[in-house]
Amino acid sequence: MQKIKVAIVGFGLIGSGVARLLLEHKDRLARHAGRILWLEKAVDPDLTRSRNVDLPRGILTDDLTEVTQNPEIKVVAQLIGGLEPARTVMLALLESGKDVVTANKALLAEHGPELFDRARELGRSIAFEASVAGGVPIINAIGQCLSGNQIESLHGILNGTSNFILTQMEERGATFEDAVRDAQHRGYAEADPTLDVDGTDAAQKLAILAQLGFGARVAWTDIPRRGINSLDVADVHFARELGYRIKQLAIARLTGDGLELHVSPTLVKMGMPLAEVREAYNAISVIGDAVGRVFFHGLGAGQMPTASAVVADMIDTAVGRTAITFRTLELWSRRKARVNVGNYANASGRFYMRFNVKDHPGVMSQVAGVLGKHTISIASVLQHEAGGEGEEIPLLIMTHRTTEGAASRACQEIEAFEFVHAPSVRMWVRD
């Protein structure tokens, strides 16, 4: 059987998982690929750290040129995180004639146009299934399996760390800080979890999906995003009382105004599939004009789920399927975007609002007056009984459909009342 020599650059947790699959399951992979994927080299600057895989002698090296200067190595899994040296290494691999597989969503979100243009110039390909949702095959599904559809909307839980934290806040009553510490203890969150909890990670992944599913050309930094890092556990409990769970959703939706894009904590109706996603799992709900609604669910991070996606891309690349798809899709190309990104202020939907107010007569009428002024209709109100007049209590309002701009302006005006203790809380609602 034909042998295709492959390499791994960046031999950390994911890299060692990829090596385990390549070394321990040669026969299984060969049946899928029609050829043997032969691990020739694994490159990492640290040759001494402990790993959970035993490599044959001569494979591990700290010298990248043992890959770039070896013409027999055809496919490389580039698994370095961050932007540099990941970008420089990626370019060096492409320029040395290698097809590349990557799991680095930050690199693609930041430098996708440069890297993809260079790959096209050199006749090479880049595969990136593992860059979004780990082991969930959403890239292949949107790019190939659903290619007969116009994707109409995409709602995704794209960050497993945030979902784990929200699960702990709901089910254990943990504060945000305690839930973060638990996530770090279990290995779900980094020592600095900022990129996970402030919406950055999900926005980077959404930028990739928007490109793939809608032909949008959008920088991830231009996607409106709010994280869960300011979320109060009280709102988690209030949402549950109203029949909802809070999830960090990444949303892409075609509207008459263009493509609606944003990442934010969202109240999702209990019983809906996205509301039932627990722990460190990812999920994506996609609506296509022909297929209708399809739902993808699975572990979005971790060694072996991500390694699974990387190896699948290595097989597709070795067989030649990636090259065909890469040329056809023209991702991050200079061609005109198929859809423009709409004005976020015009995005429409329902909202959850919480105002901490002093229990005085007339408070509700004044709040309702401001909402009415901005043409916002109230669907329901929840106010717990106060211990006495003048005590501060939460006033919860669920609106009918309105726009982000109107809701934002109304909340700012209500916060200016002397009986309101700012800031207010406002979140999207998905029924």
N, C-alpha and C positions, 0 to 999 in steps of 0.2 A: 504494500500500500504506500502511496506517495506520502512523503514527510514534508511538512511545512514548519520551518523553524520560526519560533516566536520568542519574544523577550518581555520582561516586566521592568519598568523603570519607576522606582518608588516602591520600596519593599516593606511597607508598614503593615497595618492590620489587613487592609483590603488586598494588597499585593500578596501577602502570605496565603490568604484565602484563595486567590486565583491560582497560585502555585499548587495548593492542595488539590484543586479540581483537575489541573493539568497533569499532575503526577499520579494521583490516586485513581483517576477515572479515564485513563487513556483510551481504553476500548470503547467505553460509552460515548465519549466525545468523537472518536473516529467514526462511529456508526452514523452520527449526525453530520459530520463534516465530509465524510468520504475520503478522509486523509488523516494522518496522525499530526496532531499539534504538538510539536517537540519543543519543550522549554529549553532554550539554549543559554540564555543569560538572565540574571536578575540583578539590577543595579540599585545600589543604595549607598549613601555616604557612610553609614554605620554598619560595619561588618561584624560587630561583636554582640549586639543586643539579642536577647532571647526571642525566638519566634516559634510558632506552633506548627512548624513544618520542617522536615529534614530534607535539605537539598542535596542532590548528588554533588560530589566534589567538582569544583571548577565552574559551577553555575553562578555563584554569588560573587559580585565584583563591585568596586566603587568607581570604576572607570567607564564613563558613558561611551567612550570611543570604541569599546569592545562590542558595542551594539551598532553605533553609527558607521563604523568602518568594516562591518561584517556584511557583505552583500547577500549572504545566505539567509539572514534574518529578514523576514518579509513583513511581519505584523508585530507591533509593539503596544502593550498596554501601558499607557503613561498615567501613573497613579500618584503623581506629586500634587499635593493640595496647594491652595493659594494662587497668587498671580505670578510671582517670581520665586524661584527660577522656572516655574512650570511653563510659562510662555516661551522662554528661550529654549528650553529643552524640547518643547513641542515643535518649534520651528526647525531645530537641528535634526530631529527625527524625520520630519517631512522632507527636508532638503537632502537627507542621506538616502532617500528612496523608500522610506518605510510608510506603510499604512498604519494609522494610529487609532487606538481605542482609548477613551478617557471617561473618568467619572467626575471630572472637575467642573461643576456647574458654574462656579464663580469665574473661572477662566473663560468659559464660553460666553457667559453673559457680558463680560467686560471686553474680551478680545476676539469674539466670534468672527466679525467681518474680516479682520486681518488674517486670522488663522485659516478660515475657510477659503478666502481668496487665494492665499498662498498654496493651499492644498490643491485647488483647481488648476492653478498655473503649473504645478509640478505633476499633475496627473495622479495625485494621491487621494486618499479618502480619510475622513474622520468619522468614527462611530461613537455614539454618546448615550446609549440607552441608560447606563448606570448614573447619569448625571441628574436625573429627576426620578424621585420615588423609589430609589434603590432597586429591589427585586421586582417591582411592579412594572410590567412591560408596556408602559404608556407611550413611550416614544415610537416604538414599532407599531403599536395599535393606531395612533393618530397618523403617522407618516405613511403607513402602508395599508393596514387592515381596514381603516375607515376612509381610504382615499376616494371612494365612490360617493362620499358625503360632503356637503357643506356643513362644517362644524358650526353649530348655532350658539352653544354655550359650554363652558367648562367650569365646574366648581370643584376645587380640590383642597384636601388636607395634605399639604406638601411638606410639612415639617413634623417629624415624629417626636422630637423633643418637646415642642410646644403642646402637641396633643397629649403626651404623657403628663405634662405639668397640669393641663386642664383636667385630665382624668383624676389626678390626685386631689385637686382643689374641690372637685364635685363630690367624689366618692368618700374621701377621708376628711373633708373640711379643712385641708391643709392651706396655709397661707401660700402666696406666690413664692416667697423666699424659702419656705420649708420644702415646697414641691421642687424647686430648682436644686436644692441640696440633695434631695432624694434622687433626682435625675442624674446629677453628677456622680453620686455614689454608685449608681447602677451602670455608669458608663454611657448614658444617653446624652449627657451634656458636657461640653468642654469646661475647663476651669473658668474661662470667660464665655458665658453662654449668649452674649449680646446678639450675635448674628442670627441665632435661632429665635430668640424671644422678641426681638424688635421688628421682625417681619422681613429682614434683609434676605435671609436664605430662601424664603418662600417667594419673594419678589424676583430673585434671580432665576428660580425655576419657572416661574410664571412667564418671564420674558422669553425663555426658550420655548415653552408650549405655545405662546402667542405667535411666535415666528412660525412654528411648525404647523399649528392648526389653522391659523388665519392669514398667514403671510404678512403679519405686522412687522414693522421695523421700529422697535422701541427699546430704548436703553432701560435697564432695570431700575436705574436711579430716578427715572421719570414716572415710575408706577407709584401711585399713592399707596401708602402703607402705614398701618398702625399695628403695633405689636401687642403682646399680652403682658408686657412688663409693667404696665400701670394698672392691670386688672385687679379689682378688689374682689375678694372671695364672697363678699355680700352679694355682688351682682350675679355670681355663679348660682347662689341659692335663690335669688329672686327669679332668675331665668327658669330655674327648675320649678318654682312655684307656679309660674305662668305656663309650664308645659314645654319648655325649651332647654336645650343644652348649648353652652357657648363653645364654639369651635373657631380656630383660626383658619379662615377660608381665603384661598386665592381664587379670584373670579375673573373670567374672561367671557364676555357676552356681547354678541352682535346686537346693535340697536340701530334705530334710525339716525342716531347722531354719530355713529361710528362704533368702534370697539371699546366697550367698557372694561377697564382693567383696574383692579385694586386688591389689596391684601389687608384684612382687618378681622378682629374678633367679631363673630356673628352669632346671633341666636338662631339655632336650627331646631325646627319642630321635632319633638320626640317621636320616634317611629320612622322618621325619614332615614334612609341608609347612612347618610353622613353623620347624623346625630348619634348613631350607635357605634361609631368607630372609637375604640378605646386604646389606652396605653400608647406605645410608640409606633402605632400603625399609620400608614398613609392610605388615602382613598381619593379617587377622582371620579366624578360623575360627568359624563360627556353626553351631549345631545347632538345627534346628526339629523339632517333633514330626511334621510332615507331610513336609517337604522332606528331612529328614536333614541331612547335613553339607554346607555350602557354604563356599567359600574365596575371600577377596578379597585381592588383592595388587597393590601399586603404590607409586609414589613418594608418601611422606606429607608432603612439604614441597617447597619450591622455588617459584620464581616462577610458571612456567607450569602445573604440575600444580594448584597452589592456585587460580590464576586460572581454570583450566578449571572447577573446581567452583563458583566464584563466579558466573561467567557462566551456567552451567547453572541456578543458582538465580535469576538475574535473568530468564532466559527463562521459567522456571516461574512466577515472580511476575507478569511482564507478561501471560502468557497467562491467569492466574487459578487455576492448579493449586495454588499455594502457599496461597492463601486458604482453599481447601476443606480441604486437609490440616491447616492450622493450626487451623481451627475444630474439626475432627474429633478430632485427637489430644489436644487440651487439655493440652499439655505444660506442666510447671511450674504446674499449676493448684492450686486449693485443695481439689480433691476428694481423697478418701482414697486412699492408696497401694494399689496392687493386691497388693503383696508387701512383706513386712517384711524388713529386713536381718538375717541371722543373726549369731550370736555367732562371731567369728573364731576363737576358741579351739576351737570345735567343727568347724571346717573339716577335712576329712579328705583324706589323700593319702599318697604316699610321700615320703621325705626323703633328701637327701644330707647327710651329716655329716662334718666333718673336725675331728679333734682332734690337736694337736701334743703328742706324749707322749714321755717318756723311755723308752728301750727297756729296760724291766725285766721280769723274770718276773712274771706275774700281772696285768699291765696289762689285757690283753684280757678276762680273766675279770671284773675289777672293772667295766670299762665295760659289758660285756654284762649284768652283774648289775643295774646301774642301769636299763638299757634294759628288761630283763625286769620290773623292779619297776614300771615305768610301762606295762607290757603292750605294749612295742614289740618286734616281731619283726625279726630281722636277715635281710635277703635276701642280702647279700654283703659281704665285707670285702676291702679292698685295703691292703696294707702293704708298702712297699718294704724291702728288706733294709738293715739298719743297718750302719754301718762298725764299730761296736763297742758293747758294752753300756753303757747310760747315755746314749748319743747321742740327741738329739731327732729324732724322725721323725714324718711325717704318718700318721695312722690314719684311713682312709676307710671309712665305713660307709654302705651303701644299705639303707634299711629297707623292710619291707612297709608296708601302709597303716596309718596311725595318725592322730591328730589333732594340729593345731597346738599345742594346749595341752599335750598329753602330751610332744610333741617338745621344746617350749620348756623345760618343767620338767626333763626328763631332761638336756638340754644344760647347764642351769645347775648341776645337781647334779654332773655329770661334771667341769665346769670347776673345781669346788672341790677336786678331788683334787690332792695335792701334785705328782704326776708329770705333770700337764697344764699346758701353757703356754697360758693363756687369751688372747684369747677363742677360742671354737670357731667353726666356720662351719656354717651350716645353710641349705639351699635346698630348695625344692619340686622334685619330679621329676614330669615328665609323659611317660608312655609312649604 
